[in-house]
C-alpha cells in the first residue's frame, strides 16, 4: 500500500468513529435522565391495547410500573369523509390527534373510546386503523409539568400502529 491509500483509510476510520460517537451522544442526551441515587431509565414503557370493532374502538393505554411520566396521543385513520369522535373524558382533539389532557405516571391508565362518524351507507366494510405516540413529560422548576411539545425538540416515540380486525 502506498502512503495515499493508507491516509485515505485512516481518514475514513476517523470519520466513521466521529459519526458513530455523535449518534451515541444524541441517544444518551435524549433518553437518559439522572436525578441522584435513583435508577436511570433508558426508555418509557407503555402498553397499548385495542378492543372493539371498526364501528367502536376502545383503546387502553397503560404506563408500566417502572416508567417515567409521559404524555400520550392517539390518531385514527378512516376512509375519506369520516372522522373519529369520542365522548371519553380527559381527551382533547388537537391537530387530528386525541391528546390525553394529563401526564400519565407509572401504573396510570387512559381509556379512549373512538366511534367513526358518519357511518357510511354505501360501504359494507371499512377499516379504522389507530396509532399512538408518546413523549416524556418534562418537569419545570416550579414542580409542575411543561406542556407537551409534539412538533418540537422533545423526542416523539411511535410504538404501535394497528389495523382493524382480521
JOMO-V754472 format. One line per field, one symbol per residue. phi: phi as a letter, one per 30 degrees, with the letter a starting at -180 (. if undefined). psi: psi as a letter, one per 30 degrees, with the letter a starting at -180 (. if undefined). A space follows every 10 residues. Layout:
phi->???
psi->???
This chain:
phi->.cdddddddd dddddddddd dddddddddd ccbbbidddc cdadbbcbbb bjbdcacccc cbdddccddb cbabbccbee jcbcbbcddj cbdbhicccd dcdcceidbb cbccbdbddd cccdbbcccb bbbbbddcdc dcjcbdddcd ccddddcccb bbcddd
psi->kleeeeeeee eeeeeeeeee eeeeeeeefe fkkkibgllk kfklkkkkkk laaffjkjkk kkklegllkl kllkkkkllk fllkllgkkg kkjkhfkjkk flkklkglkk kkjkkkklkk ffkeklkjkk lllllkkkll fggakkkkif gbfljkjjek klaak.
